Amino acid sequence: MVTLKKANLAISVAQTTSLYGRLDENIRQTVLDTRVAAAKGARVVFFPELSLVGYDLSALADPRLWVAGTRCSPGTSAIYSAG
């Protein structure tokens, strides 16, 4: 993870290894990485696209992973409360 600080805005770019279909584990790692970056002063953290579902776009179609019509699934709510 790289944290850059400039003009009172610190950002972090996370390089992660995601596990296909293991949303809960990927979320736990994302929350952990977000907290580490925040502890280092980051206000924004960028993650690779599809990192939550393990880089397989077809996993987004799995109704067990996402709840339609809501802001987030029960699993992804941890991300919103992480920082």
Contacts in CASP RR format, 6 or more apart in sequence:
PFRMAT RR
TARGET T0000
AUTHOR 0000-0000-0000
METHOD contacts of the structure
MODEL  1
MVTLKKANLAISVAQTTSLYGRLDENIRQTVLDTRVAAAKGARVVFFPEL
SLVGYDLSALADPRLWVAGTRCSPGTSAIYSAG
1 12 0 8 1.000
1 13 0 8 1.000
1 14 0 8 1.000
1 15 0 8 1.000
1 33 0 8 1.000
1 36 0 8 1.000
1 37 0 8 1.000
2 12 0 8 1.000
2 13 0 8 1.000
3 10 0 8 1.000
3 11 0 8 1.000
3 12 0 8 1.000
3 37 0 8 1.000
3 40 0 8 1.000
3 41 0 8 1.000
3 42 0 8 1.000
4 10 0 8 1.000
4 11 0 8 1.000
4 12 0 8 1.000
4 13 0 8 1.000
5 41 0 8 1.000
9 43 0 8 1.000
9 44 0 8 1.000
10 40 0 8 1.000
10 41 0 8 1.000
10 42 0 8 1.000
10 43 0 8 1.000
10 44 0 8 1.000
11 42 0 8 1.000
11 43 0 8 1.000
11 44 0 8 1.000
11 45 0 8 1.000
11 46 0 8 1.000
12 37 0 8 1.000
12 40 0 8 1.000
12 42 0 8 1.000
12 44 0 8 1.000
12 45 0 8 1.000
12 46 0 8 1.000
13 45 0 8 1.000
13 46 0 8 1.000
14 30 0 8 1.000
14 33 0 8 1.000
14 37 0 8 1.000
14 45 0 8 1.000
14 46 0 8 1.000
14 47 0 8 1.000
14 48 0 8 1.000
14 51 0 8 1.000
15 48 0 8 1.000
16 29 0 8 1.000
16 30 0 8 1.000
16 33 0 8 1.000
16 47 0 8 1.000
16 48 0 8 1.000
16 51 0 8 1.000
18 26 0 8 1.000
18 29 0 8 1.000
18 48 0 8 1.000
18 50 0 8 1.000
18 51 0 8 1.000
18 52 0 8 1.000
18 53 0 8 1.000
18 54 0 8 1.000
18 55 0 8 1.000
19 25 0 8 1.000
19 26 0 8 1.000
19 54 0 8 1.000
20 53 0 8 1.000
20 54 0 8 1.000
20 55 0 8 1.000
20 56 0 8 1.000
20 59 0 8 1.000
21 53 0 8 1.000
21 54 0 8 1.000
21 56 0 8 1.000
21 59 0 8 1.000
21 62 0 8 1.000
21 65 0 8 1.000
22 54 0 8 1.000
23 52 0 8 1.000
23 53 0 8 1.000
23 65 0 8 1.000
23 73 0 8 1.000
23 75 0 8 1.000
23 76 0 8 1.000
24 75 0 8 1.000
26 51 0 8 1.000
26 52 0 8 1.000
26 53 0 8 1.000
26 54 0 8 1.000
27 52 0 8 1.000
27 75 0 8 1.000
27 76 0 8 1.000
27 78 0 8 1.000
27 79 0 8 1.000
28 78 0 8 1.000
30 47 0 8 1.000
30 51 0 8 1.000
30 52 0 8 1.000
30 79 0 8 1.000
30 82 0 8 1.000
31 78 0 8 1.000
31 79 0 8 1.000
31 82 0 8 1.000
33 45 0 8 1.000
33 47 0 8 1.000
34 45 0 8 1.000
34 79 0 8 1.000
34 82 0 8 1.000
34 83 0 8 1.000
35 82 0 8 1.000
35 83 0 8 1.000
37 45 0 8 1.000
38 45 0 8 1.000
38 83 0 8 1.000
48 55 0 8 1.000
50 56 0 8 1.000
50 57 0 8 1.000
50 59 0 8 1.000
50 60 0 8 1.000
52 76 0 8 1.000
53 59 0 8 1.000
53 60 0 8 1.000
53 65 0 8 1.000
59 65 0 8 1.000
60 66 0 8 1.000
65 73 0 8 1.000
66 73 0 8 1.000
67 73 0 8 1.000
67 74 0 8 1.000
71 80 0 8 1.000
72 79 0 8 1.000
72 80 0 8 1.000
END
